[in-house]
Amino acid sequence: MSWLSEYYGYINLLAIAGAAATVVITAFVAAIYFKNIKSAKKSGELSSDSWDGIKEYKNPLPLGWAVSFLVLCIWAIWYMLAPAGLPFAYPLGAYSQIGEYNEEVAAYNEKFTAQWQNADEATLKEMGESVFIVQCAPCHGLDKSGIGGKAADLTTWGTKESAVSSVVHGSKGLNYPFEEMAPMLGGLISSEDDVRLAVEYLTKYISGAQPAVNVNEAEYNAWLICASCHDTDGAGMGGAAPDLRNYGKSAFITEVLNRGKEGYIGSMPSFNDGRLTDIQKQAVSVYVLSDRQ
């Protein structure tokens, strides 16, 4: 590996030298053109285009520029795609410090997953608290309360009152095709009583997983407003809207971590970029819900 590092060190030096040469040549050519602008008298055929009475000459493409451009294009392709070991090449699959780092992270994550694959709930809660403090607490606070409205209050998320608030005030999107949910109260839903009826149906028969038999007719009719986007079974129209069958559950929090979340005062980024493993996301979910179990 050391000889490869040394070899590509020379390649990097060559790239730096090429960049320096480009700067020097550019300055030299620019100086010549500026000098010519001031003193040269040009004659030849004018183009038909005119800008406020000013026309340009039909100058041919400079041969040197054309040759240099072509050579650089060929070398760029060679530099990126040539097999390892050939002169003046830096193939995409060759050694790099970034590649080495990514390989080490992947190996560690694989080992981490194998070690904690069957972790019990207490272990997941402890792990989730550690991840939460680093990744989530800066916005949601150490107590999960959202720091006075800076972010969502996770101490009440997944409860009936939290669902009522989302329906009344609307909810920013999770990057689903249906985008954000507008405030329902005063629009499609006329009273807060109807909001609560819809939420009752949600928590009983959708996320509560109770058999949808002998349902309260008023609750079902109120739920039909929500079903226009989330479908009557709450599954979200095949991915067009959030799957409310998981509302208040670990799977829903994991979905938020994967997709990111738009907020009223900012946006939560997606954690589906390698920062957290699947087990760590599960652990955060367990920790967030731990005070309601």
SULFEN-V987133 format. One record per backbone hydrogen bond with DSSP energy under -1.0 kcal/mol. CO is the residue of the C=O (numbers start at 1). NH is the residue of the N-H. Records with the same first field share a line. If there is no record, write none. Layout:
BEGIN
CO=NH / NH
END
This chain:
BEGIN
1=5
2=6
3=7
4=8
5=9
6=10
7=11
8=12
9=13
10=14
11=15
12=16
13=17
14=18
15=19
16=20
17=21
18=22
19=23
20=24
21=25
22=26
23=27
24=28
25=29
26=30
27=31
28=32
29=33
30=34
31=35
32=36
33=37
34=38
35=39
36=40
45=58
51=54
54=51
56=47
57=59
62=66
63=67
64=68
65=69
66=70
67=71
68=72
69=73
70=74
71=75
72=76
73=77
74=78
75=79
76=80
77=81
78=82
79=90
80=92
83=86
91=94
96=100
97=101
98=102
99=103
100=104
101=105
102=106
103=107
104=108
105=109
106=110
107=111
108=112
109=113
110=114
111=115
112=116
116=119
120=124
121=125
122=126
123=127
124=128
125=129
126=130
127=131
128=132
129=133
130=134
131=135
132=136 / 137
136=139 / 140
137=141
140=146
141=144
144=154
146=150 / 151
156=159
159=163
160=164
161=165
162=166
163=167
164=168
165=169
166=170
167=184
171=181
173=262
176=179
181=171
184=187 / 189
189=186
191=195
192=196
193=197
194=198
195=199
196=200
197=201
198=202
199=203
200=204
201=205
202=206 / 207
204=210
211=213
216=220
217=221
218=222
219=223
220=224
222=225
223=227
226=229 / 230
227=231
230=236
231=234
234=244
236=240 / 241
240=178
243=246
244=247
246=249
249=253
250=254
251=255
252=256
253=257
254=258
255=259
256=260
257=271
261=268
266=263
268=261
277=281
278=282
279=283
280=284
281=285
282=286
283=287
284=288
285=289
289=292
290=293
END
